Amino acid sequence: MRLACWLLAVAGIGLLASCNQQALLPANEAGLVGNWEWKHTNNGSHSALTPANTGHHMSICFDRRGRARFYQDDVLVSAANFTVRRDGLRWWGPVRYMITYHGYQRRQTYSLTGNQLHLQDVINQPSTHLFQRSERAVITSAVHVVR
């Protein structure tokens, strides 16, 4: 029995040592990875904000290394590392996922439904943002990222 436990421990350590040391998002959050185009924002009593009535196209690119890049009119305007954590327990309420953008003191809950990403601000006035998964390339002045 002791020999079996010892072999199991050695095998577990070997598996851990062979894993890639680079941080990647867990499988649950991997659906967040990709390019997302902004479709509209609802913020309480105001009418919905859209690209048509603001005159601006906005997008977010989440990568597997935990980096978010924010674009306005195809120009990179901001970038931040982010982490995702599960908020809530399945037995005592709904499970939701929380994104924390490091360096900006900003948090949002998110949900994925098909090709739609719903982001809701946690701090400030409650706003809900709808993004659609995009297959189009994100273009900046120096970089052309193709998906």
Sequence and secondary structure as in RCSB ss.txt:
>XXXX:A:sequence
MRLACWLLAVAGIGLLASCNQQALLPANEAGLVGNWEWKHTNNGSHSALTPANTGHHMSICFDRRGRARFYQDDV
LVSAANFTVRRDGLRWWGPVRYMITYHGYQRRQTYSLTGNQLHLQDVINQPSTHLFQRSERAVITSAVHVVR
>XXXX:A:secstr
 HHHHHHHHHHHHHHHHHS  S    GGGGGG EEEEEEEEE TTS  B HHHH   EEEEE TTSEEEEEETTE
EEEEEEEEEEEES STTS  EEEEEETTTTEEEEEEEETTEEEEEESSSS  EEEEEEE S EE SS EE  
